[in-house]
């Protein structure tokens, strides 16, 4: 049994309230959890950015705007926990220590944001480090890591494999404010580098991509690792 930490973007899980992928993710997550210890960190997505936008329009500071966004991530996490039912620990973990404790139940542990100024990708990266994860997976809306946003630049270069230092060089170009929306933020990238935990970045708009990657090795994805050791399947 391996330990898996997944950063599941809010825009992937709940792109819209009336057009969400929660039901489609349930069999995927339970299938993975049947074989491995599983932690899922849920992002805020568009809902969090909407609330943060309102906060800014009211002149609210960035730290408070971040706290509002964290509340949305925890609401999304609560939805997922409720939908998973008995497969998940029944409470949203509000710290890494709580997540570790909840994992003693051998159920899926779900959490959202923790600290203002820190994205859920960073939360997930640190969690992966603290639970000694075998793999850290970032589920996003593209099939891996590019040197530019492939949705805006047709000539964007795709990386099937890359090192942590290469990843930092790519993601380090972006800024970090409340509601930032990048394939991975610089804090998470630096944690990946120091922890030596392999990172897999894949397209989660088709939920089955996640279980296929982890359980069968079928992966149209990017893998960040310092070694050439085979990462997938687990």
C-alpha positions in Angstrom: 0.0 0.0 0.0 1.3 3.4 -1.0 0.4 6.9 0.2 -1.1 9.3 -2.3 -1.8 13.0 -1.9 -4.0 14.6 -4.5 -4.5 18.3 -5.0 -7.9 18.5 -6.7 -8.6 21.9 -8.2 -11.9 23.5 -7.3 -12.4 24.4 -11.0 -12.0 20.7 -11.8 -14.3 19.3 -9.1 -16.9 22.1 -9.2 -16.6 24.2 -12.4 -20.2 25.3 -11.7 -22.6 24.4 -9.0 -25.1 23.0 -11.4 -22.4 21.4 -13.6 -20.0 19.7 -11.2 -17.9 16.5 -11.4 -18.3 15.3 -7.8 -20.4 12.3 -8.7 -17.9 11.3 -11.4 -15.0 11.5 -9.0 -16.6 9.2 -6.3 -15.8 5.8 -8.0 -12.3 7.1 -9.0 -11.4 8.1 -5.5 -12.9 5.0 -3.8 -11.1 2.8 -6.3 -7.7 4.4 -5.5 -8.5 4.3 -1.7 -9.2 0.6 -1.9 -5.5 0.0 -2.7 -3.7 3.0 -1.2 -3.8 5.5 1.7 -5.4 8.6 0.2 -5.5 12.3 1.1 -7.4 14.8 -1.1 -6.9 18.6 -0.8 -9.7 20.4 -2.5 -9.4 23.9 -4.0 -11.8 26.8 -4.1 -12.1 27.2 -7.9 -14.2 29.8 -9.5 -16.4 30.1 -6.4 -13.5 31.2 -4.3 -12.3 33.7 -6.9 -15.8 35.2 -7.1 -15.9 35.8 -3.4 -12.4 37.1 -3.4 -13.4 39.5 -6.2 -16.3 40.8 -4.2 -14.0 41.2 -1.2 -11.5 43.3 -3.2 -14.3 45.5 -4.6 -15.2 46.3 -1.0 -11.7 47.3 -0.2 -11.0 44.2 2.0 -7.3 43.4 2.4 -5.7 40.4 0.7 -5.2 38.4 3.9 -8.9 38.5 4.7 -9.8 37.8 1.1 -7.6 34.7 1.4 -9.5 33.6 4.5 -12.8 34.0 2.6 -11.3 31.8 -0.1 -10.3 29.2 2.5 -13.9 29.0 3.7 -15.0 28.2 0.1 -12.3 25.4 -0.2 -13.7 23.8 3.0 -17.2 24.1 1.7 -16.1 22.2 -1.4 -14.3 19.7 0.8 -17.5 19.2 2.8 -19.5 18.5 -0.3 -17.0 15.8 -1.4 -16.9 14.2 2.1 -20.7 14.1 2.2 -20.9 12.5 -1.2 -18.2 9.9 -0.4 -20.2 8.8 2.7 -18.6 6.0 4.6 -15.5 6.0 2.4 -14.3 9.3 3.8 -13.5 10.6 7.3 -16.6 12.6 8.2 -14.8 15.9 9.0 -12.7 18.4 7.0 -9.2 18.3 8.2 -8.2 21.9 9.2 -4.5 21.3 9.6 -1.8 18.8 8.5 -1.8 17.3 12.0 -5.5 16.7 11.9 -5.2 15.1 8.4 -2.5 12.7 9.8 -4.7 11.8 12.8 -7.8 11.3 10.6 -5.8 8.9 8.4 -5.7 6.5 11.3 -9.3 5.6 10.4 -8.0 4.2 7.1 -10.6 6.3 5.3 -10.1 9.0 2.6 -9.0 12.2 4.3 -10.2 15.5 2.7 -9.1 19.0 3.5 -9.2 22.5 1.9 -7.0 25.5 2.6 -5.3 26.3 5.8 -3.3 29.6 5.8 -3.8 32.9 4.1 -1.2 33.4 1.4 -0.9 29.7 0.7 -2.7 27.9 -2.1 -4.2 24.5 -1.8 -1.5 23.2 -4.1 1.0 24.3 -1.4 -1.1 22.8 1.3 -1.1 19.5 -0.6 2.6 19.6 -1.2 3.4 20.1 2.5 0.9 17.4 3.4 2.7 15.1 1.0 5.9 15.8 2.8 4.5 15.3 6.2 2.8 12.0 5.5 5.8 10.7 3.5 3.7 10.3 0.4 4.9 8.1 -2.4 3.4 10.4 -5.0 1.9 13.9 -5.1 -0.7 14.4 -7.8 -1.9 17.8 -9.1 -5.2 17.5 -10.9 -5.7 20.4 -13.2 -7.3 21.4 -16.5 -4.4 20.6 -18.8 -2.5 17.4 -19.5 0.7 18.4 -17.8 3.3 21.1 -17.6 4.0 23.6 -20.4 6.5 26.5 -20.5 3.5 28.8 -21.2 -0.3 28.5 -20.8 -1.2 26.2 -23.7 -4.7 27.7 -23.8 -3.3 31.1 -24.7 -0.1 30.1 -26.6 -0.3 27.5 -29.4 3.5 27.1 -29.5 3.7 26.3 -25.8 6.3 23.6 -25.1 5.1 20.5 -23.3 7.2 18.5 -20.8 6.5 14.8 -20.4 9.2 14.6 -17.7 11.2 17.3 -15.9 13.2 17.9 -12.8 12.1 20.0 -9.8 14.5 22.7 -10.7 13.0 22.9 -14.2 9.6 23.1 -12.7 10.6 26.0 -10.4 12.0 27.9 -13.5 8.6 27.6 -15.2 6.2 28.4 -12.4 8.5 31.0 -10.7 7.4 33.5 -13.4 4.0 34.0 -11.9 2.9 36.2 -9.0 0.9 35.1 -5.9 -2.2 37.0 -4.8 -5.5 35.8 -3.3 -7.2 33.5 -5.8 -4.1 32.8 -7.9 -4.8 30.3 -10.7 -1.7 28.6 -12.1 -0.8 25.0 -12.9 1.2 25.0 -9.7 2.5 27.8 -7.4 6.1 28.4 -6.6 5.7 27.4 -2.9 4.4 24.0 -3.9 7.2 23.6 -6.5 9.9 24.4 -3.9 8.4 21.8 -1.5 8.4 19.2 -4.3 12.1 20.0 -4.8 13.1 19.7 -1.1 10.9 16.7 -0.4 12.1 14.6 -3.3 8.5 13.3 -3.7 7.5 12.7 -7.4 4.9 15.0 -8.7 2.3 14.0 -11.4 0.4 16.7 -13.2 -2.6 15.5 -15.2 -5.9 16.6 -16.8 -8.8 15.9 -14.4 -11.6 17.1 -16.6 -11.9 13.4 -17.3 -11.9 11.9 -13.8 -10.9 8.4 -15.0 -7.5 9.9 -16.0 -6.6 9.9 -12.3 -7.3 6.3 -11.5 -5.8 5.2 -14.8 -2.6 7.0 -14.1 -2.1 5.7 -10.6 -3.4 2.2 -10.9 -2.6 1.2 -14.5 0.2 3.6 -15.5 -1.9 4.9 -18.4 -1.0 8.5 -18.2 -1.1 11.5 -20.6 0.7 13.6 -18.0 3.8 15.3 -16.8 6.1 13.7 -14.2 8.4 15.7 -12.1 11.2 13.7 -10.5 15.0 13.9 -9.9 15.4 10.3 -10.9 14.5 8.1 -13.9 12.9 5.6 -11.6 9.5 4.3 -12.8 6.8 6.2 -10.9 3.5 4.8 -12.3 1.6 2.6 -11.8 1.9 2.6 -8.0 
